[in-house]
Amino acid sequence: MRSAIIAILFLSFVSLPKEGWAQIRKIPAVVTDAFKYKYRNAESVEWKDKLTHYVVYFQMNNDRYEAGFKNDGTWISSQKDITEDDVPDAVEEGLSKSKYADWEIDSYYQLIYPDDHLEYRLLVRKSDLNKRDLIFASNGRLLKDKLTL
């Protein structure tokens, strides 16, 4: 009898869909309401519970976004996928003067913060094993340089 119960528990544990693991708890209404107020025209919305905060992935005006919200609904920041053409000249110049000038750029993002200042995130690589996550201020100054896997 005991082994049958263990087998049933194991089978139900193994057979759960992966989607069931993504969400630990329900997203509070204060968080979803804050998101709906900030991004009224958002489409294809997908939430992730990060325990200390919530992340929402969505599309708006044909652009892909990611936004973070605290548990009380306070907006933390957003990240928008952009193209090379959207990167300010000062950021391109900052990259060209950095030690990463000859590295290949994989992705471009615009970081948007509550005080309305913008930063630019560039994912660069020299090889498959040598990748960096660079954050630039709008004036082209390199703010962060982090190794990525």
C-alpha positions as CSV (number, residue, x, y, z in Angstrom):
1,M,0.0,0.0,0.0
2,R,2.8,2.4,1.0
3,S,4.7,1.8,-2.3
4,A,1.5,2.3,-4.3
5,I,1.0,5.7,-2.7
6,I,4.6,6.6,-3.4
7,A,4.3,5.5,-7.0
8,I,1.1,7.5,-7.5
9,L,2.8,10.6,-6.0
10,F,5.9,10.1,-8.2
11,L,3.8,9.7,-11.4
12,S,1.7,12.8,-10.7
13,F,4.9,14.7,-9.9
14,V,6.6,13.6,-13.1
15,S,3.5,14.1,-15.3
16,L,2.9,17.7,-14.3
17,P,3.3,20.0,-17.3
18,K,6.3,22.3,-17.3
19,E,4.0,25.3,-17.4
20,G,2.8,24.3,-14.0
21,W,6.2,25.0,-12.5
22,A,6.6,28.5,-13.9
23,Q,4.1,30.1,-11.6
24,I,4.5,29.6,-7.8
25,R,1.8,31.9,-6.7
26,K,-0.9,34.0,-8.2
27,I,0.1,37.4,-9.4
28,P,-1.5,40.0,-7.0
29,A,-4.2,42.2,-8.5
30,V,-2.2,45.3,-7.3
31,V,0.6,44.2,-9.6
32,T,-1.5,43.3,-12.6
33,D,-3.5,46.6,-12.2
34,A,-0.2,48.6,-12.1
35,F,0.9,46.9,-15.3
36,K,-2.4,47.5,-17.1
37,Y,-2.3,51.2,-16.1
38,K,1.3,51.6,-17.3
39,Y,1.0,49.6,-20.4
40,R,-2.6,49.8,-21.6
41,N,-1.9,48.6,-25.1
42,A,0.2,45.6,-24.1
43,E,-0.5,42.3,-25.9
44,S,0.8,38.7,-25.6
45,V,1.3,39.2,-21.8
46,E,3.2,36.5,-19.9
47,W,4.0,36.8,-16.2
48,K,6.9,35.2,-14.2
49,D,7.1,35.1,-10.4
50,K,10.7,35.8,-9.3
51,L,9.7,35.5,-5.6
52,T,11.1,39.0,-4.7
53,H,9.4,40.6,-7.7
54,Y,7.4,39.9,-10.8
55,V,8.5,40.1,-14.4
56,V,6.1,40.5,-17.3
57,Y,7.0,39.9,-21.0
58,F,4.8,41.5,-23.5
59,Q,4.5,43.2,-26.9
60,M,3.3,46.7,-27.6
61,N,3.3,48.6,-30.9
62,N,5.2,45.7,-32.5
63,D,8.1,45.9,-30.0
64,R,9.0,43.3,-27.4
65,Y,9.3,44.4,-23.7
66,E,10.1,43.0,-20.3
67,A,9.1,44.9,-17.2
68,G,9.6,44.3,-13.5
69,F,7.2,45.1,-10.7
70,K,7.6,44.9,-6.9
71,N,5.2,42.8,-4.9
72,D,3.3,46.0,-4.0
73,G,2.8,46.9,-7.7
74,T,5.6,49.5,-7.9
75,W,7.2,49.5,-11.3
76,I,10.9,48.8,-11.1
77,S,12.1,49.2,-14.8
78,S,11.4,48.0,-18.3
79,Q,13.6,46.7,-21.1
80,K,12.7,47.1,-24.8
81,D,14.3,45.2,-27.6
82,I,15.8,47.6,-30.1
83,T,17.9,47.5,-33.2
84,E,21.3,49.0,-33.9
85,D,19.6,52.0,-35.6
86,D,17.9,52.9,-32.2
87,V,21.2,53.1,-30.3
88,P,22.3,56.7,-29.7
89,D,25.5,57.9,-31.4
90,A,27.0,58.5,-28.0
91,V,26.6,54.9,-27.0
92,E,28.0,53.6,-30.3
93,E,31.0,56.0,-29.8
94,G,31.4,54.7,-26.2
95,L,31.5,51.1,-27.4
96,S,33.9,52.0,-30.2
97,K,36.3,53.5,-27.6
98,S,36.0,50.5,-25.2
99,K,38.0,47.3,-25.2
100,Y,34.9,45.6,-26.8
101,A,35.0,47.7,-30.0
102,D,35.8,44.7,-32.2
103,W,33.4,42.3,-30.4
104,E,30.2,41.1,-32.2
105,I,27.0,42.5,-30.9
106,D,24.3,39.9,-30.4
107,S,21.4,42.0,-28.9
108,Y,20.4,45.6,-28.2
109,Y,18.1,46.8,-25.5
110,Q,16.8,50.1,-24.1
111,L,16.5,50.1,-20.3
112,I,13.8,52.5,-19.0
113,Y,13.7,53.6,-15.4
114,P,11.0,55.3,-13.2
115,D,12.9,58.6,-13.2
116,D,12.7,58.6,-17.0
117,H,16.4,58.1,-17.6
118,L,17.4,55.6,-20.3
119,E,20.3,53.2,-20.5
120,Y,21.4,50.9,-23.2
121,R,22.2,47.2,-22.8
122,L,24.4,45.5,-25.4
123,L,25.1,41.8,-25.3
124,V,28.5,41.3,-27.0
125,R,30.7,38.3,-27.7
126,K,34.2,37.6,-28.8
127,S,33.5,33.8,-29.0
128,D,30.9,31.3,-27.8
129,L,32.8,31.2,-24.5
130,N,33.6,34.9,-24.1
131,K,30.4,36.9,-23.8
132,R,29.7,40.2,-21.9
133,D,26.6,42.1,-20.9
134,L,27.4,45.8,-21.2
135,I,25.3,48.7,-19.9
136,F,25.9,52.2,-21.2
137,A,24.5,55.6,-20.1
138,S,22.8,57.7,-22.8
139,N,25.9,59.8,-22.9
140,G,28.0,56.7,-23.9
141,R,29.7,56.0,-20.6
142,L,30.1,52.3,-19.8
143,L,28.3,51.8,-16.5
144,K,28.4,48.0,-16.1
145,D,30.4,45.2,-17.6
146,K,29.3,41.7,-16.6
147,L,30.4,38.2,-17.8
148,T,27.5,36.1,-19.2
149,L,27.3,32.5,-19.8
